[in-house]
Amino acid sequence: MLVKPSYKDGWEIPGGYVEPGESPRAACIREVQEELGLSPAIGAHLVVDWAPAPDDGDKLLFLFDGGFLPQEERDRITFHDGELTAWQFMTSTELDEYLPGRLSRRIRTAIRAKNRGVLSGYA
């Protein structure tokens, strides 16, 4: 699932920053709730990536398995805070049309990890 932020051009994945004292998994759950109004079961930790950013500070980025989202949950997606304006499911072959290369690669790495059963025990 990709989301369209209102505050910048292009598409993104749901997510955001980890708050002090919060685990990456808890941040993922909170961000999905805040951004989409949903509380789906968040699965395994699939990827951790390092993103050097001289102006903003280096970041560690985590991707978790969001699982399958049934139609009844898709119908309940709401944007509460105006941060997002749209959402859409994409295939892995469409990612480069919508995302920066580094994010496309990160997502494809997560898909490969899930398909291979190479899942982290990180909680």
C-alpha positions as CSV (number, residue, x, y, z in Angstrom):
1,M,0.0,0.0,0.0
2,L,1.2,3.4,-0.9
3,V,-0.1,6.7,0.4
4,K,-0.1,10.2,-1.0
5,P,1.1,12.8,1.5
6,S,-0.5,16.3,1.4
7,Y,2.7,18.0,2.5
8,K,5.0,16.8,-0.4
9,D,5.0,15.6,-3.9
10,G,5.0,11.9,-4.7
11,W,3.9,8.8,-2.8
12,E,5.1,7.1,0.4
13,I,4.4,4.1,2.6
14,P,2.4,4.6,5.8
15,G,4.7,5.3,8.7
16,G,6.6,7.9,10.6
17,Y,9.1,8.6,13.4
18,V,9.6,6.5,16.5
19,E,8.7,8.5,19.6
20,P,11.0,8.5,22.7
21,G,10.6,5.2,24.6
22,E,8.6,3.6,21.7
23,S,9.7,0.5,19.8
24,P,9.8,0.5,16.0
25,R,6.9,-2.0,16.0
26,A,4.8,0.1,18.4
27,A,5.5,3.2,16.2
28,C,4.3,1.3,13.1
29,I,1.1,0.3,14.8
30,R,0.5,3.9,16.1
31,E,1.3,5.5,12.7
32,V,-1.0,3.2,10.8
33,Q,-3.8,4.0,13.3
34,E,-3.1,7.7,13.1
35,E,-2.7,7.9,9.3
36,L,-5.3,5.4,8.1
37,G,-7.7,4.9,11.1
38,L,-7.0,1.2,11.1
39,S,-5.5,-1.2,13.6
40,P,-4.5,-4.2,11.5
41,A,-2.3,-7.0,12.9
42,I,1.3,-5.9,12.1
43,G,3.4,-8.9,11.2
44,A,7.1,-9.6,11.2
45,H,9.9,-7.1,10.9
46,L,11.1,-7.6,7.3
47,V,13.8,-5.0,6.7
48,V,16.0,-2.5,8.5
49,D,17.8,0.0,6.3
50,W,20.3,2.8,6.9
51,A,19.7,6.1,5.2
52,P,22.5,8.6,5.4
53,A,21.2,12.2,5.3
54,P,23.9,14.8,5.9
55,D,21.4,17.7,6.4
56,D,18.8,15.8,8.5
57,G,20.9,13.2,10.3
58,D,21.2,9.5,9.5
59,K,18.2,7.3,9.9
60,L,17.4,3.7,10.5
61,L,14.3,2.7,8.6
62,F,12.1,-0.4,9.5
63,L,9.6,-2.2,7.3
64,F,7.0,-4.5,8.8
65,D,4.7,-7.0,7.2
66,G,1.3,-5.3,7.0
67,G,-0.4,-8.5,5.9
68,F,-3.5,-8.8,3.7
69,L,-6.1,-6.0,4.2
70,P,-9.6,-7.3,3.6
71,Q,-12.0,-5.2,1.6
72,E,-14.1,-4.4,4.7
73,E,-11.0,-2.8,6.3
74,R,-10.1,-1.0,3.1
75,D,-13.6,0.5,3.1
76,R,-12.9,1.9,6.6
77,I,-9.7,3.8,5.7
78,T,-10.0,7.4,6.8
79,F,-7.6,10.3,6.9
80,H,-8.0,12.0,10.3
81,D,-5.4,14.7,10.3
82,G,-5.1,15.8,6.7
83,E,-1.6,14.4,6.4
84,L,-2.7,12.0,3.6
85,T,-5.0,12.5,0.7
86,A,-5.1,9.1,-1.1
87,W,-4.0,5.4,-0.8
88,Q,-3.5,2.8,-3.5
89,F,-2.2,-0.8,-3.7
90,M,0.7,-1.2,-6.2
91,T,2.5,-4.2,-7.6
92,S,6.2,-4.4,-7.1
93,T,6.8,-3.7,-10.8
94,E,4.9,-0.4,-10.5
95,L,6.9,0.9,-7.5
96,D,9.6,2.8,-9.5
97,E,6.9,4.9,-11.2
98,Y,5.7,6.2,-7.8
99,L,8.6,6.1,-5.4
100,P,12.3,7.1,-5.1
101,G,14.6,4.3,-6.0
102,R,15.8,3.8,-2.5
103,L,12.3,3.2,-1.2
104,S,11.4,0.9,-4.1
105,R,14.5,-1.2,-3.4
106,R,13.6,-1.3,0.3
107,I,10.1,-2.5,-0.4
108,R,11.2,-5.1,-2.9
109,T,13.8,-6.4,-0.3
110,A,10.9,-6.7,2.2
111,I,8.8,-8.7,-0.4
112,R,11.7,-11.0,-1.0
113,A,12.3,-11.5,2.7
114,K,8.6,-12.4,3.2
115,N,8.6,-14.7,0.2
116,R,11.7,-16.5,1.4
117,G,10.5,-16.8,4.9
118,V,13.5,-14.8,6.1
119,L,11.8,-13.0,8.9
120,S,13.2,-11.2,11.9
121,G,12.3,-12.1,15.5
122,Y,12.5,-8.4,16.3
123,A,9.6,-7.1,18.4
